[in-house]
Every structure is written in C-alpha cells, then in structure tokens.
Amino acid sequence: WEPSDVLKSPKQILKIDEFLQRQEKEERKFPPRRYFKRMTTQPSSIQGGRLREYQLEGLNWMMYSWSMNRNGILADEMGLGKTIQTISLLSTLFFEKGIPGPFLVVVPLSTLSNWTSEFAKWAPAMNAITYIGNARSREIIRTYEFWKEQRAGARSGRGGRKQ
C-alpha cells in the first residue's frame, strides 16, 4: 500500500510480483475437512526453527479442533510459544490443507511488532499485513492487499485483490 518508488529492495518488489502471480491462479474452493492425522514431526512449511514437543502437541490439538469444526483457545502460561503455535496453525492450514485465507489475527498493539517479526521468521512465504497507520493507509489496506504503482513497461498497474 506504498508507492513503488518507496520500495528500494529488489526483494520487496519480487515479493509483490510473486503475490500477483499467485492471484492470477484460478481461485480454489475450500477443500473439505478431512480426518485428523496426528503430526509426529514439524510440518515443512514451518521454517523459523524447531517446535518444541509441547508446541507440536498444541499444534496437533488445534488441527484436531479445526478438523472437528470446533473453536479453541490456547491459554498457556506466558513464554510457552502461543504466538509460534498460532502461526504454525495458520501456516499448516495454508500450505498443507490448501486453505488460502485470508486469516485475521487480532493482537494488542504492544505485541504487534513481535507478531510481525515472528510471521516473517516462522512463515516467511505467508503474506502478513499489519493493519495500522493513518486513515489513507488503512483505506488502501482495506481495498487492496498489495498496492503497486504502475511503472513504465510493467505488466500490471495496481495489484492486489479488492476486498
């Protein structure tokens, strides 16, 4: 949602181009929830490190709850990795189960930068958008997932999907 001239890094521009390519693919319907199969190893889509045994157990519990169409809340003590377990759940749903999202995660402002960095670390292929900023920025975020000003010779002007 920033003008393309603000994007100085080729890596940033590449991420936008990759997103636009994913959006060009045919939209999928949500696959049916299948029988739960317990994970004994960390899914390959979780890249930031190794889940601890109790975190993998938490991920299994959340996946089981999802497969049974049940809601659940992680209510562990502070510091046991609820953030990582939640990101792992979303990454597993996205990559392993083919659920394209979008997913909404609401967090206190004081933890926002931590969530953003943990998404970048544990699920770098997912597009985590921070909904914060002035009124114009939030309006652009609501309208477009990505905003890319048209460059001379570019194949696409404004990117992103309208919500």
N, CA and C atoms as a LAMMPS dump frame, in Angstrom:
ITEM: TIMESTEP
0
ITEM: NUMBER OF ATOMS
489
ITEM: BOX BOUNDS ff ff ff
-5.0000000000000000e+02 5.0000000000000000e+02
-5.0000000000000000e+02 5.0000000000000000e+02
-5.0000000000000000e+02 5.0000000000000000e+02
ITEM: ATOMS id mol type element x y z
1 1 1 N 0.809 -1.181 0
2 1 2 C 0 0 0
3 1 3 C 0.855 1.248 0
4 2 1 N 2.11 1.068 -0.388
5 2 2 C 3.017 2.19 -0.526
6 2 3 C 3.367 2.36 -2
7 3 1 N 3.668 3.567 -2.419
8 3 2 C 4.071 3.755 -3.815
9 3 3 C 5.309 2.926 -4.119
10 4 1 N 5.436 2.467 -5.348
11 4 2 C 6.546 1.584 -5.71
12 4 3 C 7.901 2.272 -5.578
13 5 1 N 7.945 3.614 -5.662
14 5 2 C 9.236 4.284 -5.528
15 5 3 C 9.77 4.215 -4.101
16 6 1 N 8.925 3.858 -3.14
17 6 2 C 9.368 3.665 -1.764
18 6 3 C 10.073 2.319 -1.627
19 7 1 N 9.697 1.365 -2.466
20 7 2 C 10.289 0.033 -2.428
21 7 3 C 11.647 0.078 -3.117
22 8 1 N 12.692 0.021 -2.325
23 8 2 C 14.037 0.131 -2.878
24 8 3 C 14.676 -1.229 -3.094
25 9 1 N 14.258 -2.188 -2.337
26 9 2 C 14.876 -3.506 -2.382
27 9 3 C 14.255 -4.357 -3.484
28 10 1 N 15.08 -4.986 -4.31
29 10 2 C 14.535 -5.913 -5.314
30 10 3 C 13.749 -7.052 -4.661
31 11 1 N 14.142 -7.416 -3.427
32 11 2 C 13.44 -8.48 -2.703
33 11 3 C 11.991 -8.067 -2.418
34 12 1 N 11.777 -6.796 -2.037
35 12 2 C 10.423 -6.312 -1.779
36 12 3 C 9.59 -6.332 -3.058
37 13 1 N 10.168 -5.887 -4.138
38 13 2 C 9.456 -5.867 -5.42
39 13 3 C 9.147 -7.29 -5.867
40 14 1 N 10.095 -8.216 -5.66
41 14 2 C 9.89 -9.617 -6.013
42 14 3 C 8.729 -10.217 -5.223
43 15 1 N 8.622 -9.88 -3.927
44 15 2 C 7.524 -10.407 -3.109
45 15 3 C 6.172 -9.958 -3.668
46 16 1 N 6.078 -8.722 -4.112
47 16 2 C 4.827 -8.232 -4.693
48 16 3 C 4.537 -8.968 -5.996
49 17 1 N 5.554 -9.135 -6.832
50 17 2 C 5.354 -9.859 -8.091
51 17 3 C 4.921 -11.301 -7.843
52 18 1 N 5.523 -11.962 -6.837
53 18 2 C 5.129 -13.339 -6.5
54 18 3 C 3.671 -13.387 -6.058
55 19 1 N 3.262 -12.411 -5.262
56 19 2 C 1.873 -12.354 -4.812
57 19 3 C 0.934 -12.204 -6.004
58 20 1 N 1.272 -11.311 -6.92
59 20 2 C 0.414 -11.089 -8.082
60 20 3 C 0.305 -12.35 -8.93
61 21 1 N 1.397 -13.101 -9.042
62 21 2 C 1.352 -14.362 -9.792
63 21 3 C 0.428 -15.362 -9.109
64 22 1 N 0.471 -15.424 -7.769
65 22 2 C -0.422 -16.342 -7.05
66 22 3 C -1.878 -15.955 -7.272
67 23 1 N -2.144 -14.651 -7.351
68 23 2 C -3.513 -14.191 -7.517
69 23 3 C -4.058 -14.497 -8.905
70 24 1 N -3.17 -14.639 -9.89
71 24 2 C -3.604 -14.943 -11.249
72 24 3 C -4.091 -16.378 -11.382
73 25 1 N -3.683 -17.23 -10.442
74 25 2 C -4.124 -18.621 -10.488
75 25 3 C -5.626 -18.681 -10.229
76 26 1 N -6.215 -19.716 -10.728
77 26 2 C -7.644 -19.916 -10.551
78 26 3 C -7.984 -20.021 -9.066
79 27 1 N -9.051 -19.342 -8.653
80 27 2 C -9.46 -19.416 -7.25
81 27 3 C -9.942 -20.809 -6.92
82 28 1 N -9.506 -21.286 -5.761
83 28 2 C -9.886 -22.624 -5.324
84 28 3 C -11.022 -22.537 -4.321
85 29 1 N -11.821 -23.565 -4.3
86 29 2 C -12.823 -23.686 -3.25
87 29 3 C -12.142 -24.337 -2.061
88 30 1 N -12.685 -24.08 -0.886
89 30 2 C -12.111 -24.691 0.301
90 30 3 C -12.257 -26.199 0.228
91 31 1 N -11.166 -26.922 0.447
92 31 2 C -11.281 -28.382 0.448
93 31 3 C -12.056 -28.844 1.68
94 32 1 N -12.681 -30.003 1.597
95 32 2 C -13.413 -30.495 2.766
96 32 3 C -12.435 -30.832 3.889
97 33 1 N -12.902 -30.691 5.109
98 33 2 C -12.065 -31.062 6.248
99 33 3 C -11.974 -32.567 6.29
100 34 1 N -10.786 -33.037 6.371
101 34 2 C -10.553 -34.477 6.34
102 34 3 C -10.3 -35.003 7.739
103 35 1 N -10.251 -36.309 7.797
104 35 2 C -9.934 -36.995 9.035
105 35 3 C -8.609 -36.464 9.584
106 36 1 N -8.564 -36.248 10.877
107 36 2 C -7.358 -35.732 11.515
108 36 3 C -6.276 -36.802 11.57
109 37 1 N -5.08 -36.434 11.15
110 37 2 C -3.924 -37.324 11.266
111 37 3 C -2.88 -36.609 12.119
112 38 1 N -2.573 -37.209 13.24
113 38 2 C -1.63 -36.626 14.19
114 38 3 C -0.262 -36.428 13.534
115 39 1 N 0.318 -35.252 13.741
116 39 2 C 1.654 -34.95 13.227
117 39 3 C 2.686 -35.383 14.264
118 40 1 N 3.649 -36.148 13.834
119 40 2 C 4.725 -36.56 14.738
120 40 3 C 5.988 -35.747 14.503
121 41 1 N 6.029 -35.049 13.368
122 41 2 C 7.146 -34.157 13.069
123 41 3 C 6.592 -32.811 12.635
124 42 1 N 7.416 -31.834 12.727
125 42 2 C 7.032 -30.476 12.357
126 42 3 C 6.767 -30.397 10.86
127 43 1 N 5.652 -29.769 10.447
128 43 2 C 5.391 -29.601 9.012
129 43 3 C 6.506 -28.788 8.344
130 44 1 N 6.801 -29.117 7.111
131 44 2 C 7.901 -28.452 6.394
132 44 3 C 7.624 -26.975 6.129
133 45 1 N 6.366 -26.567 6.184
134 45 2 C 6.03 -25.164 5.927
135 45 3 C 6.425 -24.254 7.088
136 46 1 N 6.735 -24.814 8.23
137 46 2 C 7.137 -24.035 9.404
138 46 3 C 8.659 -23.974 9.399
139 47 1 N 9.199 -22.771 9.13
140 47 2 C 10.607 -22.674 8.77
141 47 3 C 11.51 -21.979 9.778
142 48 1 N 10.993 -21.327 10.776
143 48 2 C 11.829 -20.466 11.615
144 48 3 C 12.667 -21.147 12.656
145 49 1 N 12.475 -22.41 12.862
146 49 2 C 13.194 -23.137 13.899
147 49 3 C 12.477 -24.451 14.149
148 50 1 N 12.767 -25.057 15.274
149 50 2 C 12.127 -26.326 15.628
150 50 3 C 11.084 -26.075 16.702
151 51 1 N 9.876 -26.604 16.464
152 51 2 C 8.846 -26.556 17.5
153 51 3 C 9.257 -27.49 18.631
154 52 1 N 8.991 -27.066 19.847
155 52 2 C 9.22 -27.955 20.988
156 52 3 C 8.104 -28.986 21.017
157 53 1 N 8.331 -30.049 21.758
158 53 2 C 7.363 -31.15 21.787
159 53 3 C 5.972 -30.668 22.216
160 54 1 N 5.91 -29.843 23.263
161 54 2 C 4.61 -29.356 23.73
162 54 3 C 3.978 -28.394 22.724
163 55 1 N 4.795 -27.69 21.921
164 55 2 C 4.25 -26.817 20.882
165 55 3 C 3.667 -27.642 19.742
166 56 1 N 4.336 -28.731 19.385
167 56 2 C 3.793 -29.639 18.375
168 56 3 C 2.497 -30.263 18.882
169 57 1 N 2.446 -30.576 20.173
170 57 2 C 1.216 -31.097 20.777
171 57 3 C 0.093 -30.057 20.679
172 58 1 N 0.423 -28.788 20.942
173 58 2 C -0.56 -27.713 20.81
174 58 3 C -1.038 -27.556 19.378
175 59 1 N -0.118 -27.66 18.426
176 59 2 C -0.488 -27.592 17.006
177 59 3 C -1.407 -28.75 16.645
178 60 1 N -1.087 -29.945 17.116
179 60 2 C -1.951 -31.107 16.871
180 60 3 C -3.343 -30.883 17.451
181 61 1 N -3.414 -30.34 18.654
182 61 2 C -4.714 -30.086 19.28
183 61 3 C -5.523 -29.075 18.455
184 62 1 N -4.848 -28.011 17.991
185 62 2 C -5.559 -27.007 17.189
186 62 3 C -6.002 -27.592 15.85
187 63 1 N -5.164 -28.412 15.229
188 63 2 C -5.551 -29.044 13.962
189 63 3 C -6.704 -30.03 14.176
190 64 1 N -6.678 -30.764 15.273
191 64 2 C -7.78 -31.674 15.59
192 64 3 C -9.068 -30.873 15.784
193 65 1 N -8.98 -29.782 16.552
194 65 2 C -10.161 -28.937 16.77
195 65 3 C -10.686 -28.406 15.447
196 66 1 N -9.788 -27.972 14.568
197 66 2 C -10.194 -27.473 13.255
198 66 3 C -10.886 -28.58 12.463
199 67 1 N -10.317 -29.788 12.484
200 67 2 C -10.902 -30.892 11.709
201 67 3 C -12.28 -31.282 12.23
202 68 1 N -12.527 -31.039 13.513
203 68 2 C -13.827 -31.345 14.114
204 68 3 C -14.769 -30.137 14.059
205 69 1 N -14.323 -29.056 13.413
206 69 2 C -15.101 -27.82 13.299
207 69 3 C -15.419 -27.236 14.68
208 70 1 N -14.442 -27.308 15.569
209 70 2 C -14.583 -26.784 16.932
210 70 3 C -13.664 -25.587 17.124
211 71 1 N -14.132 -24.626 17.887
212 71 2 C -13.294 -23.489 18.256
213 71 3 C -12.418 -23.883 19.437
214 72 1 N -11.344 -23.172 19.632
215 72 2 C -10.464 -23.44 20.76
216 72 3 C -9.64 -22.218 21.098
217 73 1 N -9.119 -22.207 22.306
218 73 2 C -8.277 -21.103 22.769
219 73 3 C -7.022 -21.692 23.391
220 74 1 N -5.864 -21.19 22.985
221 74 2 C -4.616 -21.545 23.654
222 74 3 C -4.497 -20.651 24.882
223 75 1 N -4.364 -21.238 26.041
224 75 2 C -4.306 -20.45 27.271
225 75 3 C -3.143 -20.912 28.145
226 76 1 N -1.971 -21.07 27.543
227 76 2 C -0.775 -21.472 28.282
228 76 3 C -0.23 -20.293 29.078
229 77 1 N 0.753 -20.598 29.906
230 77 2 C 1.486 -19.553 30.619
231 77 3 C 2.224 -18.68 29.603
232 78 1 N 2.613 -17.482 30.032
233 78 2 C 3.395 -16.609 29.153
234 78 3 C 4.736 -17.255 28.832
235 79 1 N 5.184 -17.077 27.606
236 79 2 C 6.506 -17.526 27.223
237 79 3 C 6.593 -18.953 26.722
238 80 1 N 5.456 -19.615 26.52
239 80 2 C 5.493 -21.005 26.062
240 80 3 C 5.267 -21.146 24.56
241 81 1 N 5.122 -20.028 23.866
242 81 2 C 5.077 -20.099 22.408
243 81 3 C 3.697 -20.137 21.782
244 82 1 N 2.726 -19.454 22.395
245 82 2 C 1.383 -19.403 21.786
246 82 3 C 1.433 -18.714 20.426
247 83 1 N 2.277 -17.694 20.306
248 83 2 C 2.419 -16.99 19.029
249 83 3 C 2.911 -17.952 17.952
250 84 1 N 3.958 -18.697 18.253
251 84 2 C 4.531 -19.631 17.274
252 84 3 C 3.531 -20.729 16.936
253 85 1 N 2.813 -21.231 17.941
254 85 2 C 1.823 -22.285 17.689
255 85 3 C 0.702 -21.769 16.787
256 86 1 N 0.274 -20.532 17.019
257 86 2 C -0.791 -19.956 16.202
258 86 3 C -0.316 -19.739 14.769
259 87 1 N 0.88 -19.202 14.606
260 87 2 C 1.443 -19.015 13.27
261 87 3 C 1.61 -20.367 12.586
262 88 1 N 2.022 -21.377 13.338
263 88 2 C 2.175 -22.73 12.788
264 88 3 C 0.839 -23.28 12.311
265 89 1 N -0.221 -23.023 13.067
266 89 2 C -1.562 -23.457 12.652
267 89 3 C -1.937 -22.806 11.324
268 90 1 N -1.786 -21.488 11.233
269 90 2 C -2.162 -20.785 10.006
270 90 3 C -1.309 -21.244 8.825
271 91 1 N -0.021 -21.449 9.058
272 91 2 C 0.865 -21.933 8.002
273 91 3 C 0.464 -23.336 7.548
274 92 1 N 0.114 -24.197 8.493
275 92 2 C -0.304 -25.563 8.158
276 92 3 C -1.615 -25.55 7.379
277 93 1 N -2.564 -24.72 7.803
278 93 2 C -3.826 -24.62 7.063
279 93 3 C -3.577 -24.107 5.644
280 94 1 N -2.704 -23.128 5.517
281 94 2 C -2.418 -22.515 4.22
282 94 3 C -1.686 -23.479 3.289
283 95 1 N -0.593 -24.067 3.758
284 95 2 C 0.263 -24.873 2.882
285 95 3 C -0.124 -26.344 2.827
286 96 1 N -0.506 -26.914 3.941
287 96 2 C -0.781 -28.355 3.982
288 96 3 C -2.233 -28.675 3.62
289 97 1 N -3.153 -27.799 4.031
290 97 2 C -4.58 -28.06 3.813
291 97 3 C -5.171 -27.266 2.655
292 98 1 N -4.395 -26.355 2.065
293 98 2 C -4.872 -25.606 0.904
294 98 3 C -5.92 -24.557 1.217
295 99 1 N -5.958 -24.078 2.445
296 99 2 C -6.896 -23.017 2.821
297 99 3 C -6.207 -21.686 2.519
298 100 1 N -6.687 -20.937 1.518
299 100 2 C -5.963 -19.755 1.077
300 100 3 C -6.101 -18.529 1.98
301 101 1 N -6.994 -18.575 2.975
302 101 2 C -7.184 -17.391 3.805
303 101 3 C -8.141 -16.437 3.124
304 102 1 N -8.184 -15.218 3.52
305 102 2 C -7.316 -14.579 4.498
306 102 3 C -7.654 -15.002 5.929
307 103 1 N -6.661 -14.886 6.806
308 103 2 C -6.82 -15.166 8.223
309 103 3 C -6.695 -13.84 8.966
310 104 1 N -7.499 -13.645 9.984
311 104 2 C -7.439 -12.427 10.789
312 104 3 C -6.881 -12.773 12.157
313 105 1 N -5.813 -12.096 12.544
314 105 2 C -5.223 -12.254 13.87
315 105 3 C -5.279 -10.885 14.53
316 106 1 N -5.975 -10.78 15.642
317 106 2 C -6.105 -9.521 16.371
318 106 3 C -5.218 -9.613 17.606
319 107 1 N -4.288 -8.671 17.736
320 107 2 C -3.345 -8.698 18.853
321 107 3 C -3.25 -7.311 19.478
322 108 1 N -2.826 -7.241 20.741
323 108 2 C -2.604 -5.925 21.356
324 108 3 C -1.507 -5.164 20.613
325 109 1 N -1.642 -3.854 20.559
326 109 2 C -0.664 -3.012 19.871
327 109 3 C 0.745 -3.239 20.417
328 110 1 N 0.855 -3.5 21.711
329 110 2 C 2.173 -3.694 22.327
330 110 3 C 2.876 -4.95 21.818
331 111 1 N 2.146 -5.893 21.229
332 111 2 C 2.756 -7.133 20.728
333 111 3 C 2.82 -7.18 19.201
334 112 1 N 2.346 -6.129 18.545
335 112 2 C 2.237 -6.133 17.085
336 112 3 C 3.578 -6.339 16.38
337 113 1 N 4.609 -5.643 16.813
338 113 2 C 5.909 -5.798 16.142
339 113 3 C 6.458 -7.205 16.341
340 114 1 N 6.22 -7.81 17.507
341 114 2 C 6.666 -9.183 17.737
342 114 3 C 5.94 -10.151 16.806
343 115 1 N 4.616 -10.003 16.669
344 115 2 C 3.853 -10.876 15.773
345 115 3 C 4.351 -10.74 14.34
346 116 1 N 4.593 -9.508 13.91
347 116 2 C 5.068 -9.27 12.545
348 116 3 C 6.409 -9.962 12.308
349 117 1 N 7.333 -9.818 13.256
350 117 2 C 8.647 -10.452 13.078
351 117 3 C 8.555 -11.97 13.175
352 118 1 N 7.669 -12.498 14.017
353 118 2 C 7.52 -13.953 14.129
354 118 3 C 6.892 -14.544 12.859
355 119 1 N 5.937 -13.839 12.25
356 119 2 C 5.397 -14.3 10.963
357 119 3 C 6.51 -14.347 9.924
358 120 1 N 7.336 -13.298 9.877
359 120 2 C 8.433 -13.26 8.901
360 120 3 C 9.429 -14.389 9.143
361 121 1 N 9.629 -14.76 10.393
362 121 2 C 10.593 -15.813 10.726
363 121 3 C 10.022 -17.209 10.493
364 122 1 N 8.812 -17.488 11.013
365 122 2 C 8.271 -18.845 11.026
366 122 3 C 7.476 -19.187 9.772
367 123 1 N 6.891 -18.19 9.129
368 123 2 C 6.081 -18.436 7.923
369 123 3 C 6.387 -17.361 6.883
370 124 1 N 7.631 -17.303 6.401
371 124 2 C 8.025 -16.215 5.507
372 124 3 C 7.28 -16.191 4.176
373 125 1 N 6.724 -17.306 3.748
374 125 2 C 6.011 -17.338 2.469
375 125 3 C 4.577 -16.832 2.596
376 126 1 N 4.117 -16.619 3.821
377 126 2 C 2.765 -16.086 4.006
378 126 3 C 2.82 -14.561 3.97
379 127 1 N 1.76 -13.948 3.519
380 127 2 C 1.675 -12.5 3.426
381 127 3 C 0.974 -11.97 4.672
382 128 1 N 1.746 -11.493 5.631
383 128 2 C 1.181 -10.944 6.866
384 128 3 C 1.093 -9.43 6.727
385 129 1 N -0.112 -8.907 6.794
386 129 2 C -0.344 -7.474 6.637
387 129 3 C -0.661 -6.878 7.998
388 130 1 N 0.028 -5.799 8.337
389 130 2 C -0.223 -5.095 9.587
390 130 3 C -1.217 -3.98 9.295
391 131 1 N -2.386 -4.07 9.902
392 131 2 C -3.445 -3.085 9.657
393 131 3 C -3.301 -1.963 10.674
394 132 1 N -2.494 -1.002 10.321
395 132 2 C -2.223 0.131 11.197
396 132 3 C -1.775 1.282 10.303
397 133 1 N -1.895 2.489 10.783
398 133 2 C -1.439 3.634 10.008
399 133 3 C -2.484 4.73 9.995
400 134 1 N -2.234 5.74 9.171
401 134 2 C -3.189 6.839 9.087
402 134 3 C -4.425 6.394 8.301
403 135 1 N -5.409 7.269 8.23
404 135 2 C -6.686 6.911 7.6
405 135 3 C -6.499 6.48 6.145
406 136 1 N -5.65 7.17 5.395
407 136 2 C -5.43 6.819 3.98
408 136 3 C -4.775 5.441 3.862
409 137 1 N -3.778 5.168 4.69
410 137 2 C -3.113 3.857 4.655
411 137 3 C -4.1 2.742 4.953
412 138 1 N -4.924 2.924 5.978
413 138 2 C -5.899 1.886 6.338
414 138 3 C -6.936 1.704 5.238
415 139 1 N -7.311 2.797 4.566
416 139 2 C -8.263 2.686 3.455
417 139 3 C -7.668 1.854 2.321
418 140 1 N -6.408 2.099 2.003
419 140 2 C -5.743 1.327 0.946
420 140 3 C -5.637 -0.137 1.349
421 141 1 N -5.298 -0.396 2.614
422 141 2 C -5.196 -1.781 3.095
423 141 3 C -6.548 -2.482 2.982
424 142 1 N -7.623 -1.79 3.33
425 142 2 C -8.96 -2.397 3.233
426 142 3 C -9.329 -2.703 1.788
427 143 1 N -8.872 -1.871 0.865
428 143 2 C -9.239 -2.024 -0.536
429 143 3 C -8.349 -3.021 -1.268
430 144 1 N -7.061 -2.971 -0.997
431 144 2 C -6.102 -3.81 -1.722
432 144 3 C -5.195 -4.524 -0.735
433 145 1 N -4.9 -5.774 -1.055
434 145 2 C -3.932 -6.485 -0.225
435 145 3 C -2.526 -5.97 -0.515
436 146 1 N -2.249 -5.674 -1.778
437 146 2 C -0.991 -5.049 -2.179
438 146 3 C -1.328 -3.855 -3.042
439 147 1 N -0.512 -2.852 -2.996
440 147 2 C -0.678 -1.665 -3.821
441 147 3 C 0.642 -1.442 -4.522
442 148 1 N 0.61 -1.428 -5.829
443 148 2 C 1.836 -1.26 -6.603
444 148 3 C 1.557 -0.248 -7.698
445 149 1 N 2.237 0.88 -7.634
446 149 2 C 2.072 1.899 -8.658
447 149 3 C 2.603 1.362 -9.977
448 150 1 N 1.963 1.747 -11.07
449 150 2 C 2.395 1.279 -12.388
450 150 3 C 3.718 1.94 -12.762
451 151 1 N 4.635 1.104 -13.229
452 151 2 C 5.917 1.595 -13.73
453 151 3 C 5.896 1.476 -15.242
454 152 1 N 6.715 2.24 -15.881
455 152 2 C 6.797 2.156 -17.343
456 152 3 C 7.203 0.744 -17.738
457 153 1 N 6.432 0.132 -18.615
458 153 2 C 6.738 -1.211 -19.088
459 153 3 C 6.302 -2.324 -18.158
460 154 1 N 5.672 -1.972 -17.045
461 154 2 C 5.242 -3.009 -16.095
462 154 3 C 4.017 -3.717 -16.639
463 155 1 N 3.861 -4.987 -16.254
464 155 2 C 2.738 -5.77 -16.768
465 155 3 C 1.436 -5.476 -16.04
466 156 1 N 1.53 -4.89 -14.865
467 156 2 C 0.323 -4.668 -14.076
468 156 3 C 0.43 -3.326 -13.382
469 157 1 N -0.658 -2.615 -13.328
470 157 2 C -0.671 -1.328 -12.656
471 157 3 C -0.854 -1.484 -11.177
472 158 1 N -2.052 -1.641 -10.753
473 158 2 C -2.322 -1.791 -9.333
474 158 3 C -2.568 -3.251 -9.054
475 159 1 N -1.888 -3.738 -8.079
476 159 2 C -2.007 -5.158 -7.771
477 159 3 C -2.839 -5.384 -6.543
478 160 1 N -3.115 -6.615 -6.304
479 160 2 C -3.84 -6.976 -5.102
480 160 3 C -5.267 -7.306 -5.407
481 161 1 N -5.89 -7.903 -4.432
482 161 2 C -7.291 -8.236 -4.641
483 161 3 C -8.14 -7.274 -3.846
484 162 1 N -9.194 -6.861 -4.431
485 162 2 C -10.124 -5.961 -3.769
486 162 3 C -10.944 -6.772 -2.792
487 163 1 N -11.131 -6.201 -1.621
488 163 2 C -11.878 -6.93 -0.597
489 163 3 C -13.32 -6.512 -0.589
